[in-house]
Amino acid sequence: LSLGQFEQIIELLYHKEMSPEALASLAPVVFEAAQKRDKVSQEILECAGEELGLVAIAVARALGMESEECEVAPIGGMFRPHTLLYKSFARVLRKHAPDCRLIKPIFEPAVGAVLLALKEAGVEFTDLLMERIGQSLKGRVTTCGLKNGSIPCNSIL
């Protein structure tokens, strides 16, 4: 964004339109500042995780799944384990949907994009196709329960 001072960020956020891409480009800065114990950045990540958790709960409720076992696969670079965002996301899920569990996505997001392109091209998804893709990528699903207050295991994302 080529911003030299904090005041310029405030001006950009509150007084000018900011594209979603430009806003997303601030995420690494916020994560880095939070790791350096910047309280505002830590609060941003904590609140973002809680809000994303509430969105996941709203989806579960809309699907009638909040009272049953379900799987949630958070994807993207922001959902690295052991970050404040991830931990607050998991905490909200544990509180509102204790039978849901976080799982590692079967494939990385880039593979998901390829699968969507194949689907759009009319490729039929068979068990054999998915198995071969998984074997070639050595992908596997790792599940970690949220029950009894446990934090998701290290192997997630």
C-alpha positions as CSV (number, residue, x, y, z in Angstrom):
1,L,0.0,0.0,0.0
2,S,3.1,2.3,0.2
3,L,1.9,3.8,3.5
4,G,4.6,5.3,5.7
5,Q,2.7,6.2,8.8
6,F,-0.1,4.7,10.9
7,E,-2.2,7.9,10.3
8,Q,-2.2,7.1,6.6
9,I,-3.7,3.7,7.3
10,I,-6.5,5.3,9.4
11,E,-7.2,7.8,6.6
12,L,-7.4,5.0,4.1
13,L,-9.7,2.8,6.2
14,Y,-12.1,5.4,7.4
15,H,-12.2,8.1,4.7
16,K,-11.5,6.4,1.4
17,E,-12.8,3.3,-0.3
18,M,-10.4,0.4,0.1
19,S,-10.6,-2.6,-2.2
20,P,-10.9,-6.1,-0.6
21,E,-7.5,-6.9,-2.1
22,A,-5.9,-3.9,-0.5
23,L,-7.6,-4.6,2.9
24,A,-6.4,-8.3,2.7
25,S,-2.9,-7.1,2.0
26,L,-2.8,-5.7,5.6
27,A,-3.3,-9.2,7.1
28,P,0.4,-10.2,7.1
29,V,1.2,-6.9,8.8
30,V,-1.4,-7.5,11.5
31,F,-0.2,-11.1,12.1
32,E,3.4,-10.0,12.3
33,A,2.5,-7.2,14.7
34,A,0.5,-9.6,16.8
35,Q,3.5,-11.9,17.1
36,K,5.5,-9.0,18.4
37,R,2.8,-8.6,21.1
38,D,1.1,-5.5,19.6
39,K,-2.2,-5.3,21.6
40,V,-4.3,-3.8,18.9
41,S,-3.2,-6.4,16.3
42,Q,-3.9,-9.1,18.8
43,E,-7.4,-7.8,19.5
44,I,-8.0,-7.6,15.7
45,L,-7.1,-11.2,15.3
46,E,-9.1,-12.3,18.3
47,C,-12.2,-10.5,17.1
48,A,-11.8,-11.7,13.6
49,G,-11.5,-15.3,14.8
50,E,-14.6,-14.9,16.9
51,E,-16.6,-13.4,14.0
52,L,-15.5,-16.1,11.6
53,G,-16.5,-18.7,14.3
54,L,-19.9,-17.1,14.6
55,V,-20.3,-17.2,10.8
56,A,-19.5,-20.9,10.8
57,I,-22.1,-21.4,13.6
58,A,-24.7,-19.4,11.6
59,V,-24.1,-21.7,8.6
60,A,-24.4,-24.8,10.9
61,R,-27.7,-23.5,12.3
62,A,-29.1,-22.7,8.8
63,L,-28.3,-26.3,7.8
64,G,-29.8,-27.6,11.1
65,M,-26.5,-29.0,12.2
66,E,-25.6,-27.1,15.3
67,S,-26.8,-29.9,17.6
68,E,-25.1,-32.7,15.8
69,E,-21.6,-33.8,14.8
70,C,-20.2,-31.8,12.0
71,E,-16.9,-31.1,10.4
72,V,-15.4,-27.6,9.7
73,A,-12.4,-27.3,7.5
74,P,-11.0,-23.7,7.7
75,I,-8.9,-23.0,4.7
76,G,-6.5,-20.2,3.7
77,G,-3.3,-18.8,5.0
78,M,-5.0,-16.9,7.8
79,F,-6.0,-20.2,9.5
80,R,-2.6,-21.3,10.5
81,P,-2.8,-23.2,13.8
82,H,-1.7,-21.6,17.0
83,T,-2.5,-18.1,15.9
84,L,-4.9,-15.9,17.9
85,L,-7.4,-16.0,15.0
86,Y,-7.4,-19.8,14.8
87,K,-7.6,-20.2,18.6
88,S,-10.5,-17.8,19.0
89,F,-12.3,-19.4,16.0
90,A,-11.9,-22.8,17.6
91,R,-13.1,-21.5,21.0
92,V,-16.3,-20.1,19.5
93,L,-17.0,-23.4,17.7
94,R,-16.4,-25.3,21.0
95,K,-18.8,-23.1,22.9
96,H,-21.7,-23.0,20.4
97,A,-21.3,-26.4,18.6
98,P,-19.3,-28.7,20.9
99,D,-20.0,-31.7,18.7
100,C,-18.3,-30.1,15.6
101,R,-14.7,-30.7,15.0
102,L,-12.1,-28.9,13.0
103,I,-10.5,-31.0,10.2
104,K,-7.7,-30.3,7.9
105,P,-8.9,-29.8,4.4
106,I,-8.4,-32.9,2.2
107,F,-6.4,-30.8,-0.3
108,E,-4.7,-27.4,-0.3
109,P,-6.8,-24.5,-1.7
110,A,-4.9,-24.5,-5.0
111,V,-6.0,-28.1,-5.6
112,G,-9.5,-27.1,-4.8
113,A,-9.3,-24.4,-7.5
114,V,-8.2,-27.1,-10.0
115,L,-11.0,-29.4,-8.9
116,L,-13.5,-26.6,-9.5
117,A,-12.1,-26.0,-13.0
118,L,-12.3,-29.7,-13.7
119,K,-15.9,-29.7,-12.6
120,E,-16.7,-26.7,-14.7
121,A,-15.2,-28.5,-17.7
122,G,-17.5,-31.4,-17.1
123,V,-15.1,-33.9,-15.6
124,E,-16.9,-36.6,-13.7
125,F,-15.5,-37.0,-10.1
126,T,-15.2,-40.7,-9.2
127,D,-13.8,-42.3,-6.1
128,L,-10.9,-43.5,-8.2
129,L,-10.1,-40.0,-9.5
130,M,-10.1,-38.5,-6.0
131,E,-8.0,-41.4,-4.6
132,R,-5.4,-40.9,-7.3
133,I,-5.3,-37.1,-6.7
134,G,-4.9,-37.8,-3.0
135,Q,-2.1,-40.3,-3.7
136,S,-0.2,-38.0,-6.0
137,L,-0.4,-35.2,-3.4
138,K,-0.1,-37.5,-0.4
139,G,-3.1,-35.7,1.0
140,R,-5.0,-37.0,4.0
141,V,-7.7,-35.7,6.3
142,T,-6.6,-35.1,9.9
143,T,-9.3,-34.6,12.4
144,C,-9.0,-33.1,15.9
145,G,-11.9,-32.9,18.3
146,L,-13.1,-29.8,19.9
147,K,-14.8,-31.7,22.7
148,N,-13.8,-31.2,26.3
149,G,-12.0,-28.0,25.7
150,S,-9.2,-29.5,23.7
151,I,-7.4,-27.2,21.2
152,P,-7.0,-28.7,17.7
153,C,-3.9,-30.8,17.2
154,N,-0.7,-29.7,15.6
155,S,-1.3,-31.4,12.3
156,I,-4.1,-29.1,11.3
157,L,-3.1,-26.7,8.5
